[in-house]
Amino acid sequence: MSDHPAWQIEGYDHLWMPYCQMKTAPLPLAVRSTSGVRLHLADGRTVIDSLASWWSACHGYNHPAVVDAIEQQLSLMPHVMFGGINHEPALRLARRLAAILPGDLNRVFFADSGSVALEVAMKMAIGFWRNHGQPGRTRFLAFHHAYHGDTTGAMSLCDPNRSMHASFGDGLLKQLHLDLPRDDVALAQLDQTLGHHRDELAAVVIEPLVQGAGGMRFHSPKVLRAIAETCRRNDVLLIADELATGFCRTGTMFAVQGTENQNLDKNNPATSGSAVIPDIICVGKALTAGMLPMAATIASDRVFDAFFSDDPSDALMHGPTFMANPLACAAANASLDLFENEPRLVQVREIERQLSDQLSVCRQIDRVVDVRVKGAIGVLQVDRLDHVDRLRQAFLDRGIWLRPFGDCIYTTPSLVISPDDLSQITTAMVEVTRQWASWN
């Protein structure tokens, strides 16, 4: 162990790093500070973060408006329990989220991480049917290549064969999994499966438009709408996991809103007229502009009403210690101010255009099997991702922090990235991928 250079860093021998085999993993990147779209490293280098800290730093790092809101809240009340207590930052945030989400997604339950938000959604769905006298409806249907988080319930929704959680096998709840239905035959299979298992199914769970960590796979609003209609026809709830796709990442404020004209006003028919309206939606990551941990599970009035009763046993018994943390609420409210007052959707459309133009040449690179772009997401899918550590280092040598995974070399930059900085990312993606394809 002591031969590994990382173990020479004071304190590193007490860390357990995520998503890596620590015995063989390269030295982690030591970051001293952040600004805009850049990471300033402890060794004096500065690199562009092409991933916006796992999609979350939507307005870039250290945005002064968000920092100021956090500092003001810090001087008043950094935290207070949410059981039997509420506070203005949470009330304001809940009201604003309900206003910008489509349909009757009006009841906001705050959590402290995306995985917990999914767990809460699962409990809501099971409790909904229990309170309607159908306690046997406890299973879920998710899709192949899905990824919904790392806690036990969320893990069971991930692809049982292809995800990083496949090895947990019998330790997970048994759910149903199908291919995403992209044609009439597959839709008929989904319809048949929902009908056959209706008495045991609580909900269908989907990542709208983009399956993220399962391979950055895209599907169309038409497919999403067809899935929603099939759920309605079979009286099965629909849960939308927008932890990664929410807040303009795919080109609309929320992915369930498809390609509709965006206006952050729920009373404007153009805002929700063509949206898919799930029964429950989960948001996180960019919710606080990547500043603080927070997520939310937002339920429709229909789902909430199933718990609204004179019987205490009908209540949703869940409550993370740090739910509705005032600092996180302040950050989220400041982030929503920026979405309202700055042209993020316009910026996303420009990012999409630039990614499409500048990555298209990669279709000619050997071993690249697909190039796809949606909103502020650019993906090079390859036949097999090898030499990953060397590949990551090649990007660092060009001043870019990029972390390939699965079969993807991808970027999800901050929505405020400049054209010049984005060009540095795309140039590196083209050059490094071309170089990588020639490695033995």
Secondary structure by P-SEA (a helix, b strand, c coil): ccccccccccccccccccccccccccccccccccccccccccccbbbbcccccccccccccccaaaaaaaaaaaaccccccccccccaaaaaaaaaaaaaccccccbbbbbccaaaaaaaaaaaaaaaaaaaccccccbbbbbccccccccaaaaaaccccccccccccccccbbbbbcccccaaaaaaaaaaaaaacccccccccccccccccccccccaaaaaaaaaaaaaacbbbbbcccccccccccccccccccccccccccccccccccccccbbbbccccccccccbbbbbbcaaaaaaaccccccccccccccccccaaaaaaaaaaaaaaaccaaaaaaaaaaaaaaaaacccccccccccccccccbbbbbcccccaaaaaaaaaaaaccccccccccccccccccccaaaaaaaaaaaaaaaaaaaacc
